Amino acid sequence: MMADESSEEKMNLVANKQVILHGYVKGFPKETDFGLKSSAISFSIPNGAVLLKNLYLSCDPYMRHRMSDHISHTGTIIHSFTPGSVLVGYGIGKVLKSANPEFEEGEFVWGLTGWEEYTVIHNPEIFRKIKYTDVPLSYYMGVLGIPGLTAHVGLFNLCSPKKGETVYVSTATGGVGQLVGQFAKMAGCYVVGSASTQEKVNLAKQKFGYDDAFNYKEEHDLRATLGRYFPEGIDIYFDNVGGEMLNEVLLHMKPHGRIAACGMISQYNLDEQEGIRNMFNVVIKRLEIKGYVETDYKHVYPEYLEFAIKNLEEKKLVYVEDIAEGLENGASALVGIFYGKNVGKQLVRVAAE
């Protein structure tokens, strides 16, 4: 009997390619910090669980925090990875097998999953079912997912833009930034963005409707640059980079300006983060700086989804993705976002839909 059960179990096993983190990272991540291995996964799943076939994985800057030792931020998903284990991040999957009455085989879902071909999810209730399938499924890692919600909440809930105000967006063509620019234009604002290449500058202006944009890597005097693009000052700054950019922006903010602190990618790979020297401007200009994480606004998502779908259908909203093919290119795609190699939202396509 035991032998028969063992044979049956072996028949239920399938090869499962995985991306693992070799060890904690110092400085900028490198492709050699990751490995690609193949293990076996069982199609026999416990009650309450589902087996996902992963289709798309999201490359997100916050994942760099999780590559460092002793990282744990209460109330967020940012906790250190375990060296030797499979990477975990947001992804889109198809339910191959379900032992949970709330999920049917064949349904598409998105949420935190493994960087692997198949993942057993023991608590699938944390996943969101994909409601609209007449748009690219990959959009649920972008405009219809966390980046979209992050952009919308950061601009509208935190900064309350008014018609005619000036808005500055760093990382203007990334997964979040490209949407912030479009949302700010919808609100009737004058919008300027910055990016790391001329290609991205052109994309911001020609595709996403920015009034203007500049390549910050070609600007030798950031203070003068911001003064040139915002001669009367900045009402709203959507901050994706932190560091010296934030330090200089503080000098150019208008009284009662608002800053949404969304991310600080310039600091993620530093052993010691840079200080901000111009903080007195927060006092004398009565500025509001608000940091936030998407977990604080999950309840807003259903309303945001309907807003985004409507605007996509009406061609009032566009989205650009950079999709790497196959798990074997996953490490390269993830590392690339810290060097600005991606054009648009970086994804990894694990398998065909």
TIRO-916348 format. One record per residue (C-alpha): y, x, z; residue number from 1; residue in three letters. Coordinates in Angstrom, 2 decimals. Each point is the difference from the previous one (the first is absolute). Example, Ala and Ser with C-alpha at 12.3 -4.5 7.8 and 13.67 -1.06 7.14 Angstrom:
BEGIN
       yy       xx       zz    i   aa
    -4.50    12.30     7.80    1  Ala
     3.44     1.37    -0.66    2  Ser
REM end
This chain:
BEGIN
       yy       xx       zz    i   aa
     0.00     0.00     0.00    1  Met
     2.39     2.79     0.92    2  Met
    -0.77     1.77    -3.26    3  Ala
     0.66    -3.15    -2.00    4  Asp
     3.34    -0.54     1.75    5  Glu
     0.94     3.61    -0.70    6  Ser
    -0.88    -0.36    -3.68    7  Ser
     2.01    -3.21    -0.26    8  Glu
     2.98     1.67     1.67    9  Glu
    -0.15     2.89    -2.47   10  Lys
     0.02    -2.47    -2.88   11  Met
     3.24    -1.43     1.41   12  Asn
     1.74     3.38    -0.07   13  Leu
     2.46     0.94    -2.73   14  Val
     1.89     3.24    -0.68   15  Ala
     3.53    -0.07     1.36   16  Asn
     2.57     2.59    -1.14   17  Lys
     2.58     0.78     2.72   18  Gln
     3.22     1.99     0.53   19  Val
     0.05     1.80     3.35   20  Ile
     2.56     2.03     1.93   21  Leu
    -1.36     3.47     0.78   22  His
     2.34     0.74     2.90   23  Gly
     3.46    -0.63     1.40   24  Tyr
     2.81     0.99    -2.35   25  Val
     2.86     2.42     0.58   26  Lys
     3.03    -0.19    -2.29   27  Gly
    -0.40    -1.62    -3.39   28  Phe
    -3.49    -1.37    -0.67   29  Pro
    -2.09     1.73    -2.65   30  Lys
    -2.87    -1.28    -2.09   31  Glu
    -2.27     2.43     1.84   32  Thr
     0.70    -1.91     3.23   33  Asp
    -2.23    -2.75    -1.40   34  Phe
    -3.55    -0.21    -1.22   35  Gly
    -2.04    -2.30    -2.20   36  Leu
    -3.51    -0.79     1.16   37  Lys
    -2.69    -2.54    -0.70   38  Ser
    -1.84    -1.81     2.76   39  Ser
    -2.07    -3.15     0.07   40  Ala
     1.05    -3.43     1.16   41  Ile
    -2.20    -2.95     0.85   42  Ser
     0.46    -3.42    -1.54   43  Phe
    -1.47    -1.44     3.18   44  Ser
     3.04    -0.91     2.08   45  Ile
     0.34    -1.42     3.53   46  Pro
     1.07    -3.56     0.74   47  Asn
     3.73    -0.52    -0.38   48  Gly
     0.45     2.92    -2.37   49  Ala
     0.63     0.29    -3.74   50  Val
    -0.85     2.71    -2.51   51  Leu
     2.89     0.94    -2.28   52  Leu
    -0.04     1.65    -3.36   53  Lys
     3.30     1.90     0.08   54  Asn
     2.08    -0.35    -3.16   55  Leu
     3.40     1.54     0.77   56  Tyr
     1.29     2.30     2.74   57  Leu
     3.64     0.51     0.95   58  Ser
     1.50     3.49     0.41   59  Cys
     2.57    -0.38     2.78   60  Asp
     2.27     2.58     1.68   61  Pro
    -0.89    -1.23     3.52   62  Tyr
    -3.52     1.32    -0.55   63  Met
     1.36     3.53     0.51   64  Arg
     0.58    -0.81     3.69   65  His
    -3.64    -0.91     0.35   66  Arg
    -1.02     3.43    -1.30   67  Met
     1.54     1.64     3.09   68  Ser
    -1.60     0.45     3.40   69  Asp
     0.90    -2.13     3.04   70  His
     1.89    -2.70    -1.92   71  Ile
    -0.01    -3.49     1.47   72  Ser
     2.85    -2.48    -0.38   73  His
    -0.53    -3.19     1.98   74  Thr
     0.34    -3.21    -1.98   75  Gly
    -0.53     1.71    -3.36   76  Thr
    -2.94     1.11    -2.12   77  Ile
     1.07     3.65     0.37   78  Ile
    -2.72     1.77     1.95   79  His
    -1.56     3.37    -0.82   80  Ser
    -2.89     0.11    -2.42   81  Phe
    -3.21     1.62     1.22   82  Thr
    -0.76     3.23    -1.90   83  Pro
    -3.14    -0.33    -2.05   84  Gly
     0.38    -3.76    -0.26   85  Ser
     0.93    -2.24    -2.92   86  Val
     3.71    -0.56    -0.58   87  Leu
     1.24    -3.50     0.78   88  Val
     2.91    -1.78    -1.65   89  Gly
     1.08    -3.19    -1.66   90  Tyr
    -2.19    -1.13    -2.85   91  Gly
    -1.17    -2.88    -2.13   92  Ile
    -3.64    -0.97    -0.07   93  Gly
    -2.47    -2.56    -1.25   94  Lys
    -2.39    -1.64     2.47   95  Val
    -3.46     1.01    -1.20   96  Leu
    -1.89    -1.39     2.96   97  Lys
     1.14    -2.20     2.87   98  Ser
    -1.50    -0.75     3.40   99  Ala
     3.21    -1.76     0.99  100  Asn
     0.49    -3.73    -0.73  101  Pro
     3.72     0.54    -0.65  102  Glu
    -0.63     2.30    -2.98  103  Phe
    -1.87    -0.76    -3.20  104  Glu
    -1.65     2.50    -2.28  105  Glu
     2.20     0.69    -3.00  106  Gly
     3.29    -0.48     1.85  107  Glu
     2.73     2.65    -0.28  108  Phe
     1.66     1.22     3.18  109  Val
     2.38     2.73     1.15  110  Trp
     0.43     1.90     3.23  111  Gly
    -1.00     3.26     1.70  112  Leu
    -3.14     1.41    -1.55  113  Thr
    -1.77     3.32    -0.53  114  Gly
     0.73     2.46    -2.78  115  Trp
    -3.46    -0.57    -1.42  116  Glu
    -1.81    -2.14    -2.52  117  Glu
    -1.38    -2.49     2.54  118  Tyr
     1.09    -0.85     3.54  119  Thr
    -1.56    -2.23     2.64  120  Val
     2.82    -1.89     1.73  121  Ile
    -1.06    -1.19     3.44  122  His
     3.21    -1.95     0.68  123  Asn
     0.92    -1.49    -3.39  124  Pro
     2.38    -2.50     1.63  125  Glu
     2.66     2.74    -0.15  126  Ile
    -0.19    -0.09    -3.81  127  Phe
     2.10    -2.26    -2.19  128  Arg
    -1.65    -1.98    -2.76  129  Lys
     1.57     0.39    -3.41  130  Ile
     1.47    -3.35    -0.96  131  Lys
     1.39     0.71    -3.46  132  Tyr
    -2.25     1.75    -2.51  133  Thr
     2.05    -0.58    -3.15  134  Asp
     1.98     3.15     0.80  135  Val
    -1.43     3.54     0.14  136  Pro
    -2.10     0.35     3.15  137  Leu
     1.59     3.41     0.53  138  Ser
     3.30    -1.76     0.76  139  Tyr
    -1.40    -0.87     3.43  140  Tyr
     0.42     3.67     0.86  141  Met
     3.62    -0.20    -1.13  142  Gly
     2.36    -2.82    -0.81  143  Val
    -2.38    -2.62     1.46  144  Leu
    -1.06     2.08     2.99  145  Gly
     1.37     2.28     2.72  146  Ile
     2.61     1.79    -2.18  147  Pro
     1.45    -3.31    -1.15  148  Gly
     0.11    -1.46     3.48  149  Leu
     1.49     3.25     1.33  150  Thr
     2.77    -0.02    -2.61  151  Ala
     0.85    -3.66     0.52  152  His
     0.01     0.11     3.80  153  Val
     1.94     3.26     0.15  154  Gly
     2.73    -1.21    -2.29  155  Leu
     0.35    -3.68     0.86  156  Phe
    -1.20    -0.31     3.60  157  Asn
     1.51     3.23     1.28  158  Leu
     3.04     0.58    -2.21  159  Cys
     1.11    -3.50    -1.13  160  Ser
     1.65     1.06    -3.29  161  Pro
     3.09    -1.83    -1.18  162  Lys
     1.25    -0.38    -3.54  163  Lys
     2.19     2.92    -1.01  164  Gly
    -1.30     2.43     2.62  165  Glu
    -1.08     3.53    -0.87  166  Thr
    -3.63     0.97     0.48  167  Val
    -1.57     3.46    -0.16  168  Tyr
    -3.79     0.42    -0.34  169  Val
    -1.77     3.34     0.34  170  Ser
    -3.34     0.41    -1.80  171  Thr
     1.32    -2.62    -2.36  172  Ala
    -3.06    -0.32    -2.24  173  Thr
    -2.81     0.18     2.57  174  Gly
    -2.23    -2.88     0.98  175  Gly
     2.66    -1.38     2.36  176  Val
     3.23     1.36    -1.46  177  Gly
    -0.42    -1.53    -3.45  178  Gln
    -0.15    -3.42     1.65  179  Leu
     2.90     0.57     2.39  180  Val
     2.23     0.76    -2.97  181  Gly
    -1.00    -3.20    -1.78  182  Gln
     0.35    -2.12     3.14  183  Phe
     3.46     1.43     0.67  184  Ala
     1.08    -0.84    -3.55  185  Lys
    -1.29    -3.56     0.53  186  Met
     2.32    -0.15     3.00  187  Ala
     2.98     0.99    -2.17  188  Gly
     0.42     3.52     1.36  189  Cys
     1.07     3.23    -1.68  190  Tyr
    -3.09     2.22     0.22  191  Val
    -0.45     3.75    -0.39  192  Val
    -3.26     1.86     0.45  193  Gly
    -1.20     3.59     0.16  194  Ser
    -3.22     1.50    -1.35  195  Ala
    -1.59     3.39    -0.62  196  Ser
    -0.07     0.17    -3.82  197  Thr
     2.11    -1.11    -2.94  198  Gln
    -2.90    -2.17    -1.16  199  Glu
     0.16    -1.93     3.27  200  Lys
     3.80    -0.24    -0.16  201  Val
    -0.29    -1.57    -3.45  202  Asn
    -2.71    -2.35     1.26  203  Leu
     2.22    -1.15     2.86  204  Ala
     2.85    -0.86    -2.34  205  Lys
    -1.88    -1.28    -3.03  206  Gln
    -2.99    -1.75     1.59  207  Lys
     1.06    -1.02     3.50  208  Phe
     3.64    -0.83    -0.68  209  Gly
     1.71     2.52     2.28  210  Tyr
     3.71     0.27    -0.75  211  Asp
    -0.34     3.76     0.23  212  Asp
    -2.37     2.70     1.21  213  Ala
    -0.12     3.76     0.41  214  Phe
    -2.51     2.84     0.29  215  Asn
     0.52     1.35     3.49  216  Tyr
    -1.78     3.25    -0.87  217  Lys
     2.73     0.84    -2.51  218  Glu
     2.84    -0.75     2.40  219  Glu
     1.09     3.12     1.87  220  His
     2.56    -1.78     2.17  221  Asp
    -1.52    -3.23     1.30  222  Leu
     3.14    -0.91     1.90  223  Arg
     2.12     0.19    -3.14  224  Ala
    -2.64    -1.88    -1.98  225  Thr
    -0.05    -2.93     2.39  226  Leu
     3.80    -0.03     0.01  227  Gly
    -0.02    -0.17    -3.80  228  Arg
    -2.41    -2.93    -0.19  229  Tyr
     1.43    -1.82     3.02  230  Phe
     3.74     0.77     0.09  231  Pro
     0.64    -2.90     2.40  232  Glu
    -3.15     0.52     2.06  233  Gly
    -3.45    -1.51     0.43  234  Ile
    -0.66    -3.40     1.57  235  Asp
    -3.81     0.23     0.04  236  Ile
    -2.27     3.02    -0.13  237  Tyr
    -3.72    -0.54    -0.51  238  Phe
    -1.47     3.23     1.33  239  Asp
    -3.35     1.25    -1.26  240  Asn
     0.52     3.72     0.56  241  Val
     1.91     0.75     3.25  242  Gly
     1.04     3.59     0.68  243  Gly
     3.04     1.48    -1.71  244  Glu
     0.45    -3.06    -2.21  245  Met
     0.38    -2.26     3.02  246  Leu
     2.28     2.55     1.64  247  Asn
     2.40    -0.02    -2.99  248  Glu
    -0.17    -3.76    -0.54  249  Val
     1.30    -0.57     3.54  250  Leu
     3.30     1.57    -1.07  251  Leu
     0.35    -2.46    -2.87  252  His
    -0.94    -3.25     1.72  253  Met
     2.68    -2.68     0.26  254  Lys
     0.88    -1.49     3.39  255  Pro
    -2.69    -2.49     1.05  256  His
    -2.40     1.42    -2.57  257  Gly
    -3.74    -0.57     0.30  258  Arg
    -2.85     2.45    -0.43  259  Ile
    -3.63    -1.04    -0.41  260  Ala
    -2.16     2.91     1.15  261  Ala
    -3.09    -0.63    -2.11  262  Cys
    -1.45     3.49    -0.34  263  Gly
     0.82     3.69     0.36  264  Met
    -2.16     1.78    -2.54  265  Ile
     2.12     3.16     0.16  266  Ser
    -1.23     0.52     3.58  267  Gln
    -3.70    -0.81    -0.19  268  Tyr
    -1.15     3.49    -0.93  269  Asn
     2.21     1.96     2.40  270  Leu
    -1.35     1.53     3.20  271  Asp
     3.32    -0.82     1.67  272  Glu
     2.16    -2.83    -1.29  273  Gln
     3.62     0.61    -0.93  274  Glu
     2.74    -1.26     2.25  275  Gly
     2.81    -2.36    -1.06  276  Ile
     3.43     1.50     0.66  277  Arg
     2.30    -2.84    -1.02  278  Asn
    -1.14    -2.65     2.47  279  Met
     3.48    -0.48     1.47  280  Phe
     0.73    -2.03    -3.13  281  Asn
    -2.34    -2.65     1.37  282  Val
     2.47    -0.47     2.85  283  Val
     3.34     0.20    -1.73  284  Ile
    -1.13    -2.05    -3.01  285  Lys
    -2.01    -2.48     2.11  286  Arg
    -3.06     0.48    -2.17  287  Leu
    -3.32    -1.76     0.34  288  Glu
    -3.14     2.09    -0.55  289  Ile
    -3.27    -1.85     0.24  290  Lys
    -3.49     1.36    -0.41  291  Gly
    -2.92    -2.31    -0.68  292  Tyr
    -3.67    -0.16    -0.95  293  Val
    -1.69    -2.65    -2.08  294  Glu
    -2.24    -1.13     2.85  295  Thr
     3.09    -1.51     1.65  296  Asp
     0.51    -2.31    -2.96  297  Tyr
    -3.48    -1.10    -1.06  298  Lys
     0.98    -3.60     0.66  299  His
     2.61     0.26    -2.80  300  Val
    -2.54     0.97    -2.65  301  Tyr
    -1.03    -3.49    -1.26  302  Pro
     3.63    -0.90    -0.66  303  Glu
     0.66     3.36    -1.64  304  Tyr
    -3.08    -0.36    -2.24  305  Leu
     1.28    -3.28    -1.45  306  Glu
     3.44     1.55    -0.57  307  Phe
    -1.48     3.02    -1.80  308  Ala
    -2.42    -2.02    -2.15  309  Ile
     2.81    -2.31    -1.12  310  Lys
     2.24     2.90    -0.98  311  Asn
    -2.80     1.81    -1.81  312  Leu
    -0.81    -3.15    -1.98  313  Glu
     3.66    -0.43    -0.90  314  Glu
     0.25     3.67    -1.07  315  Lys
     2.71     0.59     2.61  316  Lys
    -2.07     2.66     1.71  317  Leu
    -1.82     2.96    -1.54  318  Val
    -2.35     2.55     1.51  319  Tyr
    -1.16     3.46    -1.10  320  Val
    -3.26     1.58     1.10  321  Glu
    -1.51     3.47    -0.37  322  Asp
    -3.78    -0.42     0.05  323  Ile
    -2.43     2.90     0.37  324  Ala
    -3.51    -0.70    -1.26  325  Glu
    -2.97     0.55     2.28  326  Gly
    -0.60     1.16     3.57  327  Leu
    -0.42     3.54    -1.32  328  Glu
     3.76    -0.04    -0.72  329  Asn
     0.90    -1.67     3.29  330  Gly
     0.96     3.16     1.91  331  Ala
     2.18     1.23    -2.86  332  Ser
     1.80    -3.35    -0.19  333  Ala
     0.57    -0.16     3.76  334  Leu
     1.27     3.58     0.24  335  Val
     2.23    -0.56    -3.02  336  Gly
     2.20    -2.59     1.69  337  Ile
     1.29     2.67     2.40  338  Phe
     1.18     2.04    -2.99  339  Tyr
     1.53    -2.94    -1.88  340  Gly
    -2.58     0.15    -2.80  341  Lys
    -0.52    -3.75    -0.17  342  Asn
     2.15    -2.26    -2.15  343  Val
    -0.05    -3.39     1.70  344  Gly
    -2.51    -1.15     2.60  345  Lys
    -2.96     2.41     0.21  346  Gln
    -3.46    -1.57     0.03  347  Leu
    -3.57     1.11    -0.48  348  Val
    -2.28    -2.23    -2.06  349  Arg
    -3.48     0.28     1.50  350  Val
    -1.80    -2.47    -2.25  351  Ala
     0.60    -2.61    -2.68  352  Ala
     0.76    -3.51     1.18  353  Glu
REM end
